[in-house]
Amino acid sequence: MRPYRYQLLLLVVDVALYALCMLLAPLLISFVVDNVIQGVPFDNAFLQNLVDAYGGMQVLQDNLWIWSCMIVAAYIIVALAINRRSLHSGNVAETLALNIRNAMYDHLQKLPFAYHKSRDSGDLIQRSTSDIETIRRFFATQLSEMLFAILNATIAALILFRRSVKLTLLSICLIPFILLASYIFFSKAKKIFLECDLAESTMTTVLQENLNGVRVVKAFHQEKREIAKFSSSNEAFAKKYFDLMHALALFWSSTDLLGQLQILLMIAGGIFMALQGEITTGTFFVFLMYESTIVWPLRQLGRILSDLGKVSVSVKRVQEVLEEPCEDLVSGYTPEIHGNIQFEHVSFRYADGAQDTLKDISFTIPKGSRVAIMGPTGSGKSSLVQLLSGIYAYHEGSIRIDGVELREISKNWLRRHVQIVLQEPFLFSKTIYENIHVASEKASHSDVHKAASMASIHKDIEQFDEGYETMVGEKGVTLSGGQKQRVAIARCLLAKSPIIILDDSLSALDTQTDRMIQEALDDYQQELTMLMITHRISSAKKADFIIVLEDGQITQQGTHAQLIQQEGLYKRIYELQNEGGESDGDERTRIQK
Ligand SMILES: Nc1ncnc2c1ncn2[C@@H]1O[C@H](COP(=O)(O)OP(=O)(O)OP(=O)(O)O)[C@@H](O)[C@H]1O
């Protein structure tokens, strides 16, 4: 809060001015009623001297308009203070929210992939939006209301005590109960608000998943199931809010009753004391005016305290994200990377995994080689290649790139030299040109077109009405799966990295296009080291080297000619795909465990 110190100080000054002027007006009225009109003598020598200096009481009685002007002036200052208060609290709230939102987004970008993978995106979105909104709202309105309630009640109580201790005690006797009710509610509210937030984020996640997977939902006629799923999370969310409303209703009604009783007590006691001559009419008027400015802001304080529960939950939720350690992308070596890769007895386990996903993996890839990785689903192929781009950290063994231990290479540097194309690539909601160009800001138009030609997508793009300027919808829904894969390959090629990984990223292409891309890659970069996860023998057989993974272990490695001579998974797939016909055999024989 240090950067907002000055603004917060101004806010406190405005609130103090507001409270003082609000309290001044009833005092002036009381003075006019008691001392000016009814002629009650002063019990204050300073005031008596002041009146004498201005010509005595008669002058004041003859010029009652002066008092009206003073009361109006007090309320004008109140209005100005309210205006300044809103400006200052608005300034603090908006700048704070802007900075937190930026800090959140910035931090989310720097968190490791493993963190994103382990979190619900709906929950993260909620932390970055509605939680920050709760904090903003607190600083925009509730903080100044809270300050006013406390300052006003304290000053008013001090003034009232000077007028009548007995009536003041009667006027505030129920306030501790109002505050106690607030405190109890505040404590309870924290848990309920947290549950509401969790229920909301669960509902958001369901909604988000559904929108992302809308094609699958429609293809498998899952609409009814999805509606039922959403409606159950929606009901859970509504129920939590219903519980909250119940608690709020109880809070409002009980504190309302206490507040009204408190005012009633004061009025009854005040009338009685005024009739007994213990207090003047003006003093009774001051009590009457002050009572409302004490009771209701303090009752409001209860509401703010309850919101404070929500605010503290939101602050904690935002803090949790901001305190997550960032991925260190910078420190480490920046060696020249040519593409020589060496795995030695590498084992790897996911943070939540019960056993190793990769076990004792060893192989060597000289630069410029083409390597195919094959294996049943879940055998660890993607995990293996993800280790290479430093997305996950291996815990045993050694991976060296051009002789340098991978974990000692700066991640930024590594990722600039190791490009990965996923089976389901993500495309930004931008034009096709921008989606490719993002890989290299310095690339020219002709570089982009060349990369697209190599990825066999140039002709497709030219056929779109707007060519390269065609907008790609969210996640590229306007493109076919194969087109998306090829745009992603073009993007990867534009980066001109020495190591390229295709994680089953030719799977949506027909065998002929797959072959065309591979031939283009042959011509592209002689020194390119390429690891390619594939289920197609037709793709694998052109590789310099084939690795067969089964259950996290390498069970076979060698060339196509060597592997078809050995008994094992490779030969079985080869025979199956030959029977099925090479062109589409892979789809029918996608390798199962
Ligand atoms: N982020 C993750 N956290 C925990 N376990 C994971 C994670 N990603 C994958 N796994 C598990 O690791 C194992 C290997 O998964 P991986 O994706 O590497 O296999 P794969 O051979 O690439 O499979 P496929 O051919 O289906 O893509 C699987 O049992 C999978 O459930």
The ligand as a MOL file (V3000), in Angstrom:
LIG
                    3D

  0  0  0     0  0            999 V3000
M  V30 BEGIN CTAB
M  V30 COUNTS 31 33 0 0 0
M  V30 BEGIN ATOM
M  V30 1 N 0.8210 -33.2790 -16.5650 0
M  V30 2 C 0.7430 -34.5470 -16.1820 0
M  V30 3 N 0.6390 -34.8240 -14.8660 0
M  V30 4 C 0.5860 -36.0940 -14.4420 0
M  V30 5 N 0.6260 -37.1700 -15.2480 0
M  V30 6 C 0.7250 -36.9760 -16.5670 0
M  V30 7 C 0.7930 -35.6460 -17.1100 0
M  V30 8 N 0.8860 -35.7430 -18.4450 0
M  V30 9 C 0.8910 -37.0590 -18.7420 0
M  V30 10 N 0.8030 -37.8030 -17.6160 0
M  V30 11 C 0.8120 -39.2600 -17.5160 0
M  V30 12 O 2.0820 -39.7290 -17.9770 0
M  V30 13 C 1.9240 -40.8900 -18.7490 0
M  V30 14 C 2.5780 -40.6660 -20.1190 0
M  V30 15 O 1.8500 -39.6650 -20.7900 0
M  V30 16 P 2.3320 -39.0980 -22.2140 0
M  V30 17 O 1.3920 -38.0080 -22.6020 0
M  V30 18 O 3.7550 -38.7770 -22.1350 0
M  V30 19 O 2.1240 -40.3750 -23.1280 0
M  V30 20 P 2.1200 -40.4600 -24.7150 0
M  V30 21 O 2.8940 -41.6880 -25.0400 0
M  V30 22 O 2.5560 -39.1900 -25.3210 0
M  V30 23 O 0.5870 -40.7090 -24.9910 0
M  V30 24 P -0.2510 -40.3390 -26.3330 0
M  V30 25 O 0.2940 -41.1340 -27.4590 0
M  V30 26 O -1.6170 -40.7730 -25.9680 0
M  V30 27 O -0.1400 -38.8770 -26.5240 0
M  V30 28 C 0.4410 -41.1730 -18.8410 0
M  V30 29 O 0.1550 -42.1760 -17.8700 0
M  V30 30 C -0.2070 -39.8770 -18.4520 0
M  V30 31 O -1.4020 -40.1120 -17.7660 0
M  V30 END ATOM
M  V30 BEGIN BOND
M  V30 1 1 1 2
M  V30 2 1 2 3
M  V30 3 2 2 7
M  V30 4 2 3 4
M  V30 5 1 4 5
M  V30 6 2 5 6
M  V30 7 1 6 7
M  V30 8 1 6 10
M  V30 9 1 7 8
M  V30 10 2 8 9
M  V30 11 1 9 10
M  V30 12 1 10 11
M  V30 13 1 11 12
M  V30 14 1 11 30
M  V30 15 1 12 13
M  V30 16 1 13 14
M  V30 17 1 13 28
M  V30 18 1 14 15
M  V30 19 1 15 16
M  V30 20 2 16 17
M  V30 21 1 16 18
M  V30 22 1 16 19
M  V30 23 1 19 20
M  V30 24 2 20 21
M  V30 25 1 20 22
M  V30 26 1 20 23
M  V30 27 1 23 24
M  V30 28 2 24 25
M  V30 29 1 24 26
M  V30 30 1 24 27
M  V30 31 1 28 29
M  V30 32 1 28 30
M  V30 33 1 30 31
M  V30 END BOND
M  V30 END CTAB
M  END
